[in-house]
Amino acid sequence: MDTYAIGDLSVHRIGFGAMQLPGRGVMGPPRDRAEELAVLRRAIELGVDHIDTAQYYGPDVSNELIRAALHPYPDTLVLVTKVGSLRDAEGAWLPAQRPAQLREAVEDNLRSLGVERLGAVNLRLMDHPAADPAQRVPLEDQLGELAALRAEGKLAGIGISTASSAQVEAADDLVGIACVQNAFSLLDRSDADVLELCHQRGIAYVPYFPLGSAFPHTPKVTEDETVRAVATRHGVTPAQVGLAWLLGHRENILLIPGTSRVVHLEENLRAADVALTAADLAELAATQA
């Protein structure tokens, strides 16, 4: 696979996202612990050197599985996490945006993963409820705390997630960012301005929901008729077409498709071998939702 850099760290362009390792709703223990440990180990065997996780996946579940499966880690493995959110007992996603909370979250990730430094930490921006003004924190204060943690050697790169182009530009100017995580796929290209900004600045763009998701408002790439037709012509799966399109769309796109099954992991990684033709791309260009 080709490579691209997350800050100063070069990784293969298809990594692994750990969000699907916990139970339903990204809550609770895994459905099949042995299988999910096997997924992580097989990913490393196949050359994955970039794993995206978060302490609030589970909570605590994804990081525990990663450590159980892979520690001590290969020297080439880049572990990236997110901060800025918490989960309550019902699984709701709550903002945890204050600098002290960001620091605590980084420390929690270091502890649970068993490392002294993270490859990158993404600040996940969230809509703040009007009833909680304490969570309305200036971006420069949040990034300042992450920059302090970087200076302390606890993280190599700073990223930002669910961010507008103005926020990405401001963050990069303030602290120099390594990566951006926003929603983007063949069918949902509403974030094209942020992707282009990252491309111009040499920032890794890591789309979440690269194939859509189970949420009702998110278009599912694998269900699109044009995608299915292209997949049939190539003898591959619709998921592989969707991932291959992203790899060819911009060189700074890094993929982190997630799964809890070895067979799906292997399928996702084979997307790097799918060569879409000019005719395929012309057909797929018209699929945007």
TACORQUI-V691877 format. One record per backbone hydrogen bond with DSSP energy under -0.5 kcal/mol. NH is the residue of the N-H (numbers start at 1). CO is the residue of the C=O. E is the energy in kcal/mol with one decimal. If there is no record, write none. Layout:
[[NH/CO/E] [NH/CO/E]]
This chain:
[[4/11/-2.2] [6/9/-3.4] [7/5/-0.8] [7/178/-0.7] [8/6/-0.5] [9/6/-1.9] [10/8/-0.6] [11/4/-2.8] [13/2/-2.2] [15/13/-0.6] [15/255/-3.8] [16/50/-2.3] [17/257/-1.3] [18/52/-2.9] [20/17/-0.5] [21/18/-1.7] [23/28/-1.6] [26/23/-1.5] [27/23/-0.7] [27/24/-0.6] [28/58/-3.3] [36/32/-2.2] [37/33/-2.3] [38/34/-1.9] [39/35/-2.1] [40/36/-1.8] [41/37/-2.1] [42/38/-2.7] [43/39/-2.3] [44/40/-1.6] [45/41/-2.0] [46/42/-1.9] [47/44/-1.6] [48/43/-2.6] [51/78/-2.2] [52/16/-2.8] [53/80/-2.8] [55/82/-0.5] [57/54/-1.6] [58/26/-1.6] [58/56/-1.2] [60/55/-3.3] [61/57/-0.7] [62/57/-1.9] [64/60/-1.5] [65/61/-2.4] [66/62/-2.5] [67/63/-2.4] [68/64/-2.6] [69/65/-2.5] [70/66/-2.3] [71/67/-2.0] [77/74/-1.6] [78/49/-2.4] [79/77/-0.6] [80/51/-2.7] [80/78/-0.6] [81/120/-2.0] [83/122/-2.7] [86/94/-2.5] [88/92/-1.4] [91/88/-1.9] [94/86/-3.2] [94/92/-0.7] [96/84/-2.2] [101/98/-0.7] [102/98/-2.2] [103/99/-2.4] [104/100/-2.2] [105/101/-2.3] [106/102/-2.2] [107/103/-2.5] [108/104/-2.3] [109/105/-2.3] [110/106/-2.4] [111/107/-2.4] [112/108/-2.8] [113/109/-2.3] [114/110/-1.3] [115/110/-1.9] [118/154/-1.9] [119/79/-2.0] [120/79/-1.1] [121/157/-2.0] [122/81/-3.1] [123/159/-2.2] [124/83/-3.2] [124/122/-0.8] [125/123/-0.9] [125/161/-2.1] [132/129/-2.2] [135/132/-1.9] [136/133/-1.8] [137/135/-1.3] [141/138/-0.9] [142/138/-1.8] [143/139/-2.8] [144/140/-1.8] [145/141/-1.6] [146/142/-1.8] [147/143/-2.7] [148/144/-2.0] [149/145/-2.0] [150/146/-2.3] [151/147/-2.4] [152/148/-1.4] [153/150/-1.7] [154/149/-2.4] [155/149/-0.5] [156/118/-2.8] [157/119/-0.5] [159/121/-2.9] [160/179/-1.6] [161/123/-2.8] [162/181/-2.2] [168/164/-2.6] [169/165/-2.6] [170/166/-2.4] [171/167/-2.7] [172/168/-2.6] [173/169/-2.2] [174/170/-2.0] [175/171/-2.7] [176/171/-0.8] [176/172/-1.0] [178/158/-3.2] [179/158/-0.7] [180/204/-2.0] [181/160/-2.3] [182/180/-0.6] [184/208/-1.4] [185/188/-2.3] [186/210/-0.6] [189/187/-0.5] [192/189/-1.7] [194/191/-0.6] [195/191/-2.1] [196/192/-2.4] [197/193/-2.0] [198/194/-2.6] [199/195/-2.4] [200/196/-2.5] [201/197/-1.8] [202/198/-0.8] [202/199/-0.8] [203/198/-2.7] [204/178/-1.5] [205/252/-2.7] [206/180/-3.4] [206/204/-0.5] [207/205/-0.7] [208/182/-1.8] [211/212/-0.7] [212/209/-1.4] [218/215/-1.8] [219/217/-0.6] [221/211/-1.2] [221/219/-0.7] [222/211/-0.6] [223/220/-1.5] [224/221/-1.5] [228/224/-2.2] [229/225/-2.1] [230/226/-2.4] [231/227/-2.4] [232/228/-2.3] [233/229/-2.0] [234/230/-1.7] [235/231/-1.1] [235/232/-0.5] [236/231/-2.3] [241/237/-1.7] [242/238/-2.5] [243/239/-2.3] [244/240/-2.6] [245/241/-2.5] [246/242/-1.5] [247/243/-2.2] [248/244/-1.9] [249/245/-1.2] [250/246/-1.2] [253/250/-1.5] [254/205/-2.4] [255/13/-3.3] [259/17/-0.5] [265/261/-2.0] [266/262/-2.5] [267/263/-1.7] [268/264/-2.6] [269/265/-2.2] [270/266/-1.4] [271/268/-1.4] [272/269/-1.4] [273/270/-1.9] [274/271/-1.4] [275/273/-0.6] [276/274/-0.8] [281/277/-2.5] [282/278/-2.0] [283/279/-2.0] [284/280/-2.8] [285/281/-1.7] [286/283/-1.2] [287/284/-1.9] [288/285/-0.5] [289/187/-2.4]]
